[in-house]
Amino acid sequence: MPSNSPASKFIEESVNHPEWLKTIEAGPAEAIVSLAKEQGFDVTLNDLKDAAKELLTSNQPQGSATGEPSKETIDEAASGMSDFQNDTGYGDDTGYAALYGVAGVLLKL
């Protein structure tokens, strides 16, 4: 995760908490921000979106002129969230995919 901001930490921690992931996937934005605050992360929706954007752009090939993830990247990342429907948390390999899924969902809000 490129940043140590509270929003980045919340996204990173969310992959270890299946109940958080369910809230993130279901939305709405207010519920996600409320969840983050309940867990001790003082963030806004804009903070979460900025952290998600940073996560998705940090692994894009150089050449993204805008520094923004493409709509295709966001859609692809968000669509992966439905692949992670279990109550056991995520291992190293799927953890990265879950991170991208959370980031994609946040950016689609």
C-alpha positions as CSV (number, residue, x, y, z in Angstrom):
1,M,0.0,0.0,0.0
2,P,1.7,3.2,-1.1
3,S,0.5,5.5,1.7
4,N,0.2,5.2,5.5
5,S,-2.9,7.5,5.7
6,P,-5.8,6.3,7.9
7,A,-7.8,5.7,4.7
8,S,-5.1,3.5,3.2
9,K,-4.8,1.6,6.5
10,F,-8.6,1.1,6.6
11,I,-8.5,-0.4,3.0
12,E,-5.6,-2.6,3.9
13,E,-7.2,-3.8,7.1
14,S,-10.6,-4.5,5.4
15,V,-9.2,-7.5,3.6
16,N,-8.8,-9.2,7.0
17,H,-12.4,-8.6,8.1
18,P,-15.0,-10.3,5.9
19,E,-17.8,-8.4,7.7
20,W,-16.2,-5.1,6.7
21,L,-16.0,-6.3,3.1
22,K,-19.7,-7.1,3.1
23,T,-20.4,-3.6,4.2
24,I,-18.1,-2.1,1.7
25,E,-19.6,-4.1,-1.2
26,A,-23.2,-3.3,-0.1
27,G,-22.6,0.4,0.5
28,P,-23.9,3.0,0.6
29,A,-21.0,5.4,1.0
30,E,-22.2,6.7,4.4
31,A,-22.2,3.2,5.8
32,I,-18.6,2.6,4.7
33,V,-17.4,5.9,6.2
34,S,-19.4,5.1,9.4
35,L,-17.8,1.6,9.5
36,A,-14.3,3.2,9.1
37,K,-15.0,5.7,11.9
38,E,-16.4,2.9,14.2
39,Q,-13.1,1.0,13.7
40,G,-11.0,4.1,14.7
41,F,-10.2,5.4,11.2
42,D,-11.0,9.1,11.0
43,V,-11.7,9.4,7.3
44,T,-14.1,11.0,4.8
45,L,-15.4,9.5,1.6
46,N,-12.9,11.6,-0.3
47,D,-10.0,10.3,1.8
48,L,-11.1,6.7,1.0
49,K,-11.4,7.5,-2.7
50,D,-8.0,9.2,-2.8
51,A,-6.4,6.2,-1.1
52,A,-8.2,3.8,-3.5
53,K,-7.0,5.9,-6.5
54,E,-3.5,5.8,-5.2
55,L,-3.6,2.0,-4.8
56,L,-4.9,1.4,-8.3
57,T,-2.6,3.9,-10.0
58,S,0.5,2.7,-8.1
59,N,0.5,-0.6,-10.1
60,Q,-0.5,0.8,-13.5
61,P,2.1,0.8,-16.2
62,Q,3.9,4.1,-16.5
63,G,2.2,6.0,-19.3
64,S,-1.0,6.8,-17.5
65,A,-0.9,10.5,-18.4
66,T,-3.6,11.5,-15.9
67,G,-2.3,9.7,-12.9
68,E,-5.9,8.4,-12.5
69,P,-7.0,4.8,-12.8
70,S,-8.9,4.1,-16.0
71,K,-12.6,3.3,-15.9
72,E,-11.7,-0.1,-17.1
73,T,-9.2,-0.6,-14.3
74,I,-11.8,0.5,-11.7
75,D,-14.6,-1.7,-13.2
76,E,-12.2,-4.7,-13.3
77,A,-11.1,-4.2,-9.7
78,A,-14.6,-3.7,-8.4
79,S,-16.0,-6.7,-10.2
80,G,-13.5,-8.8,-8.4
81,M,-15.2,-8.1,-5.0
82,S,-17.9,-10.7,-5.7
83,D,-15.2,-13.3,-6.0
84,F,-14.3,-13.0,-2.3
85,Q,-17.5,-14.1,-0.6
86,N,-16.3,-16.1,2.3
87,D,-16.0,-15.7,6.1
88,T,-12.3,-16.7,6.5
89,G,-10.3,-13.7,5.5
90,Y,-7.8,-13.7,2.7
91,G,-4.3,-15.1,2.3
92,D,-1.4,-13.4,0.6
93,D,-2.4,-14.1,-3.0
94,T,-6.0,-13.2,-2.8
95,G,-5.3,-10.4,-0.3
96,Y,-3.9,-8.2,-3.2
97,A,-6.9,-9.0,-5.3
98,A,-9.2,-8.1,-2.4
99,L,-7.4,-4.8,-2.0
100,Y,-8.0,-3.9,-5.6
101,G,-11.6,-5.0,-5.2
102,V,-12.1,-2.7,-2.2
103,A,-10.4,0.2,-4.1
104,G,-12.6,-0.4,-7.2
105,V,-15.8,-0.4,-5.2
106,L,-14.8,2.8,-3.4
107,L,-14.1,4.6,-6.6
108,K,-17.4,3.5,-8.1
109,L,-19.3,5.2,-5.2
